[in-house]
């Protein structure tokens, strides 16, 4: 739903609401405006309510998990009845 720019805005407006500096509805409307209406009002309200979840950085998967996923989702291109020489 959100990229890094939206995450920063969500954290900013959410922290302002949590600090009591800005009413929730005003923050949601401003978030909609800042996102150029790519986030709807309902999604903006929800994002502001859960703003602390956007503090954690997005991490790439661990190398072991990447290797496991690569093995699971790659096709085996060998055919039955052939021998490798």
LINVEN-V748563 format. One record per backbone hydrogen bond with DSSP energy under -1.0 kcal/mol. NH is the residue of the N-H (numbers start at 1). CO is the residue of the C=O. Records with the same first field share a line. If there is no record, write none. Layout:
NH->CO + CO
//
This chain:
7->3
8->4
9->5
10->6
11->7
12->8
13->9
14->10
15->11
16->12
17->13
18->14
19->15
21->16
22->16
27->23
28->24
29->25
30->26
31->27
32->28
33->29
34->30
35->31
36->33
37->32
38->35
44->40
45->41
46->42
47->43
48->44
49->45
50->46
51->48
53->50
54->51
55->52
66->62
67->63
68->64
69->65
70->66
71->67
72->68
73->69
82->79
//
